[in-house]
Amino acid sequence: MDKLNLYFSPRACSLACHIALEESGLDYISTSTKIRMDEHKTVAYQAINPWRKIPILSFNGEVLTETHAILSYIADLSSINLIPQNPLARARAHEWLNFLSSTVHIAFRPLFRPNLLLDREELHPELRKKGIPNLKKTLLEIERRLTGKKWALGDTYSICDPYLLVFHIWSQRDDIIEYVADMPNWMAHRKRIEAREATKKVFLKEGINAQNITDK
Ligand SMILES: N[C@@H](CCC(=O)N[C@@H](CS)C(=O)NCC(=O)O)C(=O)O
């Protein structure tokens, strides 16, 4: 099998896959493709992924898209227990992953990317205003689900945890933080993730540090 190659953009949802790969013990490489620099729109990247989104995992001529699918694949390949085998516990993992990709990620869209929803720039402030209560409600649901939990699934770290970190980082961005409530359970969870060696290594690889982590 080829080395797994993760295409990532710093602090994007690909960060979850990057950390999971580092935790997994699998042999991998990662390729920086900065969204901010439109590197995902180049002809070269489009030839690999015509959908032009990050992340992708490429290996053996395969190109796997979707954070949820990539995380699940990493967990299944790894000999480290990154997703439970027990059917209900495994379903709980997919419950988190689907919630994060389909509901939480999308709740940021009116604030981060109003241009994807409406062309008319003069309506963007209204769209942002409408998006704020929904974002807040969605993030507070995460806070509720983490009550009394060390990790997303309870006592054991899993692929759900680095995915949660991505959205916590987004929630603390300079242009978002004023709209979100205090979320002590989630903040404590983030600190536990950030204390792990794999997370520290990936922050270094992606160039994430205390100065730029809250940047827009
Ligand atoms: N459903 C996809 C969403 C992928 C996605 O939207 N990724 C963002 C980065 S977090 C992206 O590629 N944005 C660039 C763009 O939309 O132009 C997933 O969960 O992986």
The ligand as an SDF file (V2000), in Angstrom:
LIG
                    3D

 20 19  0  0  0  0  0  0  0  0999 V2000
  -18.3520   17.7530    4.0210 N   0  0  0  0  0  0  0  0  0  0  0  0
  -16.9350   18.0020    3.8670 C   0  0  0  0  0  0  0  0  0  0  0  0
  -16.7060   19.4910    3.9060 C   0  0  0  0  0  0  0  0  0  0  0  0
  -15.3400   19.8280    3.4060 C   0  0  0  0  0  0  0  0  0  0  0  0
  -15.1270   21.3390    3.4190 C   0  0  0  0  0  0  0  0  0  0  0  0
  -16.0610   22.1260    3.1970 O   0  0  0  0  0  0  0  0  0  0  0  0
  -13.8920   21.7280    3.6880 N   0  0  0  0  0  0  0  0  0  0  0  0
  -13.5480   23.1260    3.7100 C   0  0  0  0  0  0  0  0  0  0  0  0
  -12.4390   23.3530    4.7160 C   0  0  0  0  0  0  0  0  0  0  0  0
  -12.9740   23.0650    6.4020 S   0  0  0  0  0  0  0  0  0  0  0  0
  -13.0700   23.5270    2.3330 C   0  0  0  0  0  0  0  0  0  0  0  0
  -12.4900   22.7500    1.6100 O   0  0  0  0  0  0  0  0  0  0  0  0
  -13.3070   24.7990    1.9840 N   0  0  0  0  0  0  0  0  0  0  0  0
  -12.8510   25.3660    0.7490 C   0  0  0  0  0  0  0  0  0  0  0  0
  -13.9720   25.7920   -0.1440 C   0  0  0  0  0  0  0  0  0  0  0  0
  -15.1410   25.4500    0.1260 O   0  0  0  0  0  0  0  0  0  0  0  0
  -13.6720   26.4880   -1.1190 O   0  0  0  0  0  0  0  0  0  0  0  0
  -16.1560   17.3050    4.9920 C   0  0  0  0  0  0  0  0  0  0  0  0
  -16.7370   17.1120    6.0530 O   0  0  0  0  0  0  0  0  0  0  0  0
  -14.9870   16.9650    4.8060 O   0  0  0  0  0  0  0  0  0  0  0  0
  1  2  1  0
  2  3  1  0
  2 18  1  0
  3  4  1  0
  4  5  1  0
  5  6  2  0
  5  7  1  0
  7  8  1  0
  8  9  1  0
  8 11  1  0
  9 10  1  0
 11 12  2  0
 11 13  1  0
 13 14  1  0
 14 15  1  0
 15 16  2  0
 15 17  1  0
 18 19  2  0
 18 20  1  0
M  END
$$$$
